[in-house]
């Protein structure tokens, strides 16, 4: 029995030691936490913010200096996406009332002392809770009349009515049409005040509320005047025929666009189109080669085109021209025809009377065997363009023979050699151009389709000048026509 009592006594003694040890550890831990808390009172508590800017861990002096410094940061202002000069604090008499702000800070710190605050601190440490946020308001002063004056002056400086585009012939471009802008001062005022009162740098910025009035549609007469100036250097007997069409809006330009011109560029497109129409869905390698060659600038183009003509005419190129002319007429192009092969030979050209070559007010001495007008050349290319989208006149007239795939193949062949395009010479490199050129003695022409960022655009230009000796004479004029027209419809 003594032995058992001794054992129990030893167990009680051991338990008491453990309890004493645990109690000592707890007391020491609390003492350590208390010591940490007391030392932390020398700086601001971690959860304290002044106007939403964290100040925990700073001394009182550092926090007051930081908040005063925050309000010396200029305010970033934008007007309709345009970055304006910054709004400087001194412009609106912006400052921090440091005496009142210090009083607010001291009042908040006074509430963070006492045994209950330590108990809360101890609880948060043991449970791993985040520090409670203590908000302090900095007293920010500014001049409301000066804010109003700032908005009024901003409106005076940047508000403007919609503006028409202006031709800049010396640089070969246009100042684009501009939207009208009006500052909404009543809606902008609270946004500006919020930015003024914000201490965080990322919030010291404001996008003013600006009402936008759409830019006016540019008058086509502005482009017409610019084009006339660009070709002013041509000989007095020269004639320029230009047709342009915005394929999004339908807006058109016509400068001698219904006059008769030599139509070798138009003839090549017509031959290729008739060949596509009369071929099965999948072209043979030989046919595809001839089609590409016929639409590629170079010595082989006319030979390849005549090979296709012979195939269309059952072995006779002359008979093949009838198929091309009939195709033009089916599309309502009654001033376009082809009656002679493209390769010079012994055949005598057979002229046809058309509305265009019956005119007496404009003379371009067109080739008797192949003629068109700038407008009809553009309309033919437009029909091919809409055919690629499974619409337009070609799909209506030839629903089985002219598929969208064939029209896409035709335009792809015309897009292969963008570097040869004179109309596209000064266009941005990323602009795709489907085109066909014609070079017949005194008449140089190009039929083009520009795939622009704002709109796709048709442009045909025919230049007749009996004083020309090489096509290089026409190159700068065609380049200027292409540049001006593209920039008018698509900008820079």
Secondary structure, DSSP 8 states (H G I E B T S, - for coil): -HHHHHHHHHHHHHHHHHHHHHHHHHHHHHHHHHHHHHHHTTS--TTEEETTEE-TTS-HHHHHHHHHHHTTS-BEEEETTEE---B-GGGGT-EE-HHHHHHHHHHHHHTT-SHHHHHHHHHHHHHT-----EEE---EE--HHHHHHHHHHHHHHH-B--B--EEETTTTEEE--B-EEEE-HHHHHHHHHHHHH--SGGGSEEEE-EEEE------HHHHHHHHHHHTTTS-TT-EEEEEEEETTT--EEEESTTS-EE-HHHHHHHHHHHHHHHS-SS--HHHHHHHHHHTSSSTHHHHHHHHHHHHHTTT-HHHHHHHHHHHHHHTT-TT-EE-S-SS--S--------TTTT-SS------TTEEE-HHHHHHHHHHHHHHHTT-SHHHHHTTTTS-HHHHHHHHHHHHTTGGG-STTTTS-TT-EEEEEEEEETTEEEEEEEEE-SS-EEEEEEEEE-TT--STHHHHHHHHHHHHHHHHHHH--
